[in-house]
Each structure stands twice: as C-alpha cells, then as structure tokens.
Amino acid sequence: MAAPPAYAAPPPPPARRGRGPLIAIVLVVLLVILVGGGYAVGGFAYANSKVNSATNAYNKVVDHENALTDLFNKLDAQFQSNNNDPASASADSIKQDKTLNLQLASQSKTAQPTVESDDQALANAASSLNENSWLTALSKSSLDKSATRINHARAALAVAKTILADSILYGTFYASVDDAALDLDALDTAANAGDLNAVDSSIQTLKSDVAKAIQEDKAPGVASEMDPFLKDLQKTANDFSALLAAVRAGDTSKVNTIVKQLDADTTKLDSYDFNAMGTKEQAFYKALIDKYNVEIDAANKT
C-alpha cells in the first residue's frame, strides 16, 4: 500500500498591514465633517443674529418715519383747510397760518435728532453685517439683502434731513410774511378809525417785519418772486410813512402825490401771481418727497 502523500507545513500567516494610515484618514475625514458642520451651523446662527439685529434697527426707523409722515400729513391738511381762500383771508386765518408755519419749523427741528440717531443706528447695523465675513460666507445672500435694504433706508433719511432743514427755514420765513400781513390788517384798522398814532405804530412794525422777511426769503423752496414782492411791500410801507408825515404837516399837495404813489404800489403788489408762486413751491418739495418715497419703496421691496 502506497504511503499517503506527505502534507507540507502550512504557509506562514500573511504579514498584518498597519492600520495607522487608514485611521488617520478616517480621523481627518471626520474632523472635516465635524468642523465643516460646526462652521456652517455656527456661521448661519451668527449671520442670522446679524440680520435680525439689522431688521430690528430698520423696523424702528420705519416706525419713526411713519410717525413723522403722519405728523406732517396732518399739518399739511391743516394748511390746506386754513388757506382754502387766501384772497379773503381774515386776521384770524392769518394768525392760524402763522401758528402752522411755526409748528412746521419747530416740529422739523424736533425731528432732526431722531433722524440723525436713526441714521447712525442703520450705519452701525450695516457695519455689523460686514463683521467676521469669513464666518458668514454661506449666508452672504441674506446679509447682502439686509445691507441693500439699509442702504435704501439711509438714502431716504438723507433726503429727510434735507426736507427737515429746509422746512425750518421755510416755516420761519412764512411766519414772518404772516406778521407783515397782520401788520397790514392792523394798519387798515387804524386808518379806518382815524387813529394816526396807531397808524404810525403799525407802519413802523410793518417796516421791521418786512425787513426781517426779506432777510429770510432765500429759504429753500421759496419762490424767487417773493423777494421783489417784499421789496415792493417795503416801498409801500415807506410811502405810507411819508403819507402820514404829509397828513400831519397839512401838506395837501404832497398828500395827493403820495396817494398816487400808493395807488401805483397797490397795482404792483396786485400783479404778483401767488397761485403760480405756490405751485412752484409745492413742486420744489414734491420733488424731494418723491425722491424720499422712491428710496422707502425700494427698501420695503428688498
């Protein structure tokens, strides 16, 4: 019987491969995933907080601007109601107009610090949106949208600053014009009563108020025709003063001459088209208001 074949010794086990490089690769991948995920989550949360802060700042500004708009709309309605027939304006109506003009000036001045503060708040919010941009790269779209909204809001505030500054001067000027109109009414009352001392007092007050108005008639938005009108009114006041002196002196010839001058003065004053002047002034401020509204609308649509 043949001997069974001999079995060779089993082959040595294969050498074990080191796991070090594989473990290192796995750790790197896990680290990238974990760090990357943390970056995305942390960056999103950080960016979201910035956007929320900017939105809160913007909303506060909108609240302030809405309140200011309501205030001026109410004031404008009062102006329109009081000036529905300027040709037949009574002394009480002129006094009311002066009150409204002073309110326009004072309320504009009062609003200025709020607008300045709002603009600074938006500037700070815009600056904050750009902080740590390396961390917020994945939220750039929402940050840019918020920045654009703030830019439009700040552009609107820039126009608002101009409107407020102009309105202070405009309201102050027309309050002086109202003073001159009241002086004319007082002069007419004194003349009809034959009270020469009251006439003299009214003339002197008229001269002073007209001179003040002339100094203020370059206020933004005031029609250019107001300056020559006021200077013609100033001439009329001087002629009234000369008439009073002639009356007191009993100089009939001079009285007649000055009366003719006053008739010419009246004709000249009546030649001014106040409706056209008012249209020019409204157009001036409407252009500013339209510019303001364009920026506000753009901000709201962003």
SEVOSE-122400 format. One record per atom (N, C-alpha, C): x, z negated, y negated. Coordinates in steps of 0.02 Angstrom, whole numbers, plus 50000, padded with zeros to 5 digits. Layout:
BEGIN
XZY;...
***
This chain:
BEGIN
500445000050058;500005000050000;500455000049941;500275004449900;500715005049842;500634999149797;501174997449768;501154991649723;500764993649660;500374988949635;499994990549573;500464991949515;500234996149473;500674997849416;500804991649374;501384991349351;501564985649309;501254986549239;501024981149213;500744981249144;501284979249094;501324983249042;501834981848992;501594975948950;502054972848917;501894967248873;501454969648815;501004965648795;500554967648739;500964968948676;500744973948636;501124975548575;501074969748525;501584968948487;501574963448438;501004964548387;500714959248365;500164959948316;500414963348252;499984967248219;500214970548157;500374965448103;500834967148064;501024962548009;500424961747960;500304955647941;499744954247893;499934956647823;499454960147791;499574962547722;499424956947673;499844956347623;499734951147572;499084952547533;498674947647519;498044948347481;498134947147406;498724945447386;498864943747316;498644949147267;498874955547273;498684960747225;497934961847222;497594961647281;496874962747282;496514957247245;496724951047258;496414945347224;496504945947149;497094948147129;497244948847058;496784954047026;496684959647061;496254964947035;495534962447027;495294958847081;494624956047078;494544951247020;495054947047010;495024942246955;495004945846887;495404951146880;495404954946817;494714958046804;494424961046858;493764964046850;493244958746831;493264953146866;492794947746850;492894945246779;493524944846758;493674942446691;493394947246638;493494953746652;493244958746605;492484958346600;492154957746659;491434957346660;491184951146623;491504945446639;491284939246607;491424939146533;492024941146513;492194941246442;491794946446405;491724952346436;491334957646404;490614955446395;490334952346445;489644950046440;489574944646387;490064940146384;490064934946333;490134937946264;490544943046258;490634946446193;489984949546170;489644952946217;489014956346200;488484951246180;488414946046221;487904940946206;488074937246142;488694935046137;488904931346077;488864935646015;489084941946021;489064946545964;488364947945941;487914948845990;487224950245973;486904944245938;487024938345965;486744932345935;487004931345864;487654932445856;487964931645790;487674936745740;487634943045762;487374948345719;486644946945702;486264944645752;485554943345741;485454937845690;485884932745692;485834927345642;485984929945572;486454934645567;486624937645502;486044941745475;485744945745520;485174949845500;484584945445478;484464940145516;483914935645499;484034932345431;484644930345418;484804927245353;484704932245296;484934938345308;484844943545257;484114945045245;483714945145299;483004946445293;482654940845254;482864934545268;482574928945232;482724929345157;483344931145142;483544931945071;483134937445038;483054942945074;482674948645048;481944946645036;481654943145084;480944941145078;480824936545018;481304932145005;481244927644947;481254931644882;481694936644881;481734941044821;481074944744812;480804947344866;480164950944863;479614946444836;479604940144858;479104935444833;479174934444758;479794933644736;479914932744664;479704938944624;479884944744650;479734950944614;478974952244613;478634950544667;477904951444668;477574946844617;477814940744612;477534936044563;477664938544492;478264941244481;478424943844414;478004949944398;477904954244447;477484960244437;476774958244420;476504953344456;475824950944442;475764948244371;476284944644350;476294941644283;476274947044229;476684952244237;476704957544187;476084961944190;475804962844249;475184966644254;474614963144216;474604956544223;474094952644188;474194953044113;474824952644091;474974953144020;474794959943993;474934965144032;474774971944011;474014972844004;473644969944050;472904970444046;472654967043983;472964961543963;472764958043902;472924962243840;473504965543841;473684970143786;473164975643780;472994978743836;472534984343836;471844982143810;471634976243831;470984973743810;470974972143735;471524969343711;471554967343640;471634973343593;471974978643617;472114984443575;471664990343589;471044989043609;470604994643627;470404998843566;470464996043506;470304999943446;470754997643389;471394999843390;471884997543340;471664998843268;471275004243257;471075006043189;470635000743157;470264997143198;469814991943171;470054984943190;470704984143199;470974977643220;470844972343167;470574966743187;470444961143142;471054956743139;471054951943093;471604947243089;471684943343154;471114941443184;471134937843248;471454942143302;471284948543302;471574953143352;472324953843342;472534954143279;473254954743265;473614948343286;473304942643274;473604936343295;473674936043371;473154938443405;473174938643479;473724943343503;473794949043469;474324953743487;475004950643477;475094946943423;475734943543411;475874938443467;475354934743486;475434929843540;475664933243605;475354938943620;475524942643681;476234945443677;476434947843618;477124950443611;477634944843619;477484939043592;477944933343600;477964931143673;477384931543708;477374929943779;477794934943819;477744941243801;478154946443834;478894944743827;479094942843767;479804941243755;480004934843792;479584929743787;479774923243817;479754923543894;479254926843922;479204927243995;479764931644023;479964936743986;480524940844008;481164936644009;481254932643957;481844928443953;481844923144009;481264920444022;481204915344076;481354918344144;481174924744154;481274927944219;482004929844232;482394930444180;483084932944188;483504928744237;483504922044231;483924918144279;483714919144351;483064919944364;482824921044433;483084927644460;483054932844419;483284939444440;484044939244453;484404935844409;485134935244419;485284931444483;484914926044495;485014922044556;484844926144618;484294929844615;484094934044672;484624939344687;484884942344635;485404947444644;486014944544677;486204938544656;486794935244686;486654933444759;486044931244773;485864929544843;485914935744887;485684941444862;485724947544901;486444949944909;486844948944857;487554950844860;487904946644914;487744940244916;488034935844967;487814937845037;487164939645043;486904941845108;487244948245131;487334952945084;487664959245101;488384958045124;488724953645089;489414952045108;489444948745177;488954944545190;488934941045255;488834945945313;488474951345300;488354956245353;488994959645376;489504959645333;490134962945350;490654958245380;490484951945386;490954947145413;491044948045489;491664947245513;491824947545585;491534953845617;491674959445587;491394965745612;491624967345683;492204964645704;492434965745773;491954962745824;491584957545802;491134954145848;490444957145848;490284961045797;489604963445789;489544971045797;490064974045827;490074981345832;489474984145869;489244980545921;488684983045960;488014982545923;488004978745868;487394978045828;487454981545761;487904986245756;488044989545692;487424992845663;487004995645706;486414999245681;485944994545643;485794988745672;485344984045638;485664981045576;486314980045578;486674977345520;486674982445463;486784988745481;486784994045430;486084994845398;485574994245439;484884994745414;484744989145364;484954983245381;484854977545336;485254978345272;485864980945278;486284982145219;485974987345173;485694992545203;485374997745162;484764994945125;484384990745159;483804987745126;484024983445066;484554979745076;484804975445022;485074979644965;485404985144980;485664989444927;485104992244883;484554994144915;483984996744876;483674991044834;483634985144864;483334979444828;483774977644768;484424977844776;484874976244720;484834981644666;484744987844687;484654993244638;484024992144597;483494989744630;482874988144595;482974982444547;483354977444568;483484971744524;483894973744463;484344978544472;484734981044415;484274984044363;483774987744386;483284990644340;482864985144308;482684980144349;482284974544323;482654970844268;483304970144276;483704966944224;483654970744158;483684977344163;483634981544103;482954980744071;482424980944112;481744980344086;481644973644051;481894968344081;481814961644051;482194961143985;482814963443984;483214963143923;482884967243867;482634973143886;482304977443836;481654974343812;481284971243857;480634968343840;480704962543791;481244958843797;481364953343750;481404956043679;481804961343670;481894964343604;481254967843580;480924971243626;480314974843610;479764970043587;479654964843626;479134960043608;479284956443543;479924954743533;480124951343471;479994955843411;480164962343418;480064967043363;479324967643345;478894968643395;478194969643379;477844963243356;478124957443372;477854951343343;477994951243268;478574953943247;478734954543176;478284959643141;478134965143176;477674970043149;476984966943139;476774962843188;476134959443182;476134954743122;476694951443109;476744947043050;476624951142986;476934957042983;476844961342924;476114963442917;475794964942973;475084966942971;474644961142947;474814955142968;474444949242944;474564948042870;475164949542847;475314948942775;474884953742734;474804959842760;474384964742725;473654962342722;473424959342777;472744956742778;472674951042727;473174946642724;473154941142675;473184943842604;473574949042594;473624952242528;472954955142506;472614958342553;471964961342538;471454955942520;471474950442558;471014944842546;471134941842477;471774940742460;471954937842395;471764942442337;471874948942347;471714953742294;470964954042281;470574953942336;469844954142328;469584947742295;469954942242303;469744935942272;470004935342200;470434940042180;470714939842113;471204934242103;471494931742156;471974926142153;472684929042149;472944929642088;473594932842078;474164928842110;474114922342109;474644918242140;474664919442216;474074919842246;474044921242318;474284928342333;474124932942288;474374939842295;475134939942294;475414936442245;476144936242238;476464933242301;476174927842326;476434924542386;476404929242446;475854932842453;475764937542509;476274943242505;476394945642444;476874951142435;477574948942455;477774943042434;478444940642450;478534939642525;478004936942557;478024936042630;478064942842665;477674947642639;477674954342668;478374957442663;478694956842606;479374959542597;479854956542649;479814950042657;480254946542704;480134948742776;479494949142796;479334950942866;479494958242881;479394962642831;479554969742841;480314970542848;480684966942806;481424967342810;481664965042879;481344959842905;481524957342972;481364962443025;480784965643020;480584970643069;481054976643068;481274978543008;481744984243002;482394982743039;482614976543035;483234974543070;483144974843145;482534974343169;482394974143241;482134980643270;482034985743228;481674991743251;482094996443295;482704994543310;483104998443357;483044995743428;482564991343439;482444988643505;482304994243555;482554993643617;482434998943667;481695000543675;481545006943674;480855009143685;480445009843622;480665006943567;480285007543504;480335014743479;479765017643461;479755024643437;480195025343375;480555030843371;481015031943315;480655032243248;480015033943249;479625034443187;479475027643156;479575022343194;479435015743167;479895013943109;480515016143112;480985014443058;480765017442991;480625024042987;480385026642923;479715023842903;479275022342951;478635019242934;478745012542899;479175008442928;479295001842899;479635002342831;480065007242823;480385008042757;479875010442705;479395014542727;478855016442681;478415010442665;478315006142715;477925000042703;478294995342655;478954995242663;479374991242618;479304993742545;479305000342536;479205003242470;478515001342442;478025001342486;477344999442465;477334992242441;477674987842476;477704980842456;478044980142388;478574984042377;478904983742312;478454986342256;478064991542272;477604994242222;477044989242207;476814985642258;476314980342247;476604975042199;477234973242211;477554968342170;477604970642097;477774977042088;477814979942021;477124980241988;476614981642028;475924981742002;475724974941977;475884969842015;475714962941995;476054961141929;476684963041923;477044961641861;476724965241802;476514971441812;476204975341758;475524972341738;475144969941789;474494966841775;474594960541734;475074956541753;475204950241717;475464951641646;475814957241638;476074958941572;475544962441529;474984964241561;474464967741525;474654974841506;475094977841544;475334984641530;474894989641569;474354991841535;473864996141567;474165002741590;474585005641548;474895012141564;475315011641628;475695006341631;476125005341690;475695003941752;475155000241742;474704998841797;474435005341827;474215009841783;473945016241806;474465020341844;475085020241818;475625024041851;475765021241921;475785014641925;475945011541990;475375012342040;474765012342015;474185013442059;474235020342092;474455025342053;474545032042081;475095031942134;475615028042121;476155027442171;475895024242235;475485019242227;475205015842285;474725020342324;474365024642288;473935029542322;474365034242365;474935036242337;475395040642375;475695036842434;475845030442422;476115026242476;475615025942534;474985024842517;474465024142568;474385030642607;474405036242571;474355042742604;474935043742653;475525041742633;476115042442676;476065038042738;475845031942728;475775027342785;475245029842834;474705032742807;474165035142850;474375041442889;474915044542869;475125050742902;475475049542969;475665043342981;476025041843044;475525041743102;475725045043156;475305045543215;475495039943265;475135034443261;475305028743303;475115029943376;474635034243389;474475035843458;475055039543491;475355044243454;475925047943481;476525043343490;476615038743442;477165033943448;477065029443509;476445027343520;476305023143577;476425026843643;476255033243644;476375037343704;477115037743720;477525038643669;478255038843679;478515032343708;478265026843681;478505020343703;478285018943775;477675020843791;477445019943860;477855024143909;478035030243887;478435034643930;479125031643943;479405028543892;480065025443899;480055020143954;479565015743951;479545010344000;479285012644068;478855017744067;478615020444131;479195023344172;479675026644138;480255029444173;480655023944207;480725018244174;481085012644203;480695009644262;480055008844252;479635005944304;479615010544365;479575017144354;479585021844410;480245021344449;480795020744412;481445020044444;481475013644486;481195008344460;481165002044496;480745002844559;480165005944553;479725006744610;480025011144665;480405016244645;480735020544695;481205016344739;481575011844708;482045007744747;481675002644790;481144999844762;480754994944801;480434998444862;480155004344851;479845008044907;480355009744960;480955011844938;481485013444986;481685007245026;481725001544993;481894995345028;481354993545078;480734994145059;480184992345104;480134996945165;480355003245156;480315008045212;480915007745258;481415003945239;482025003545280;481934998745338;
***
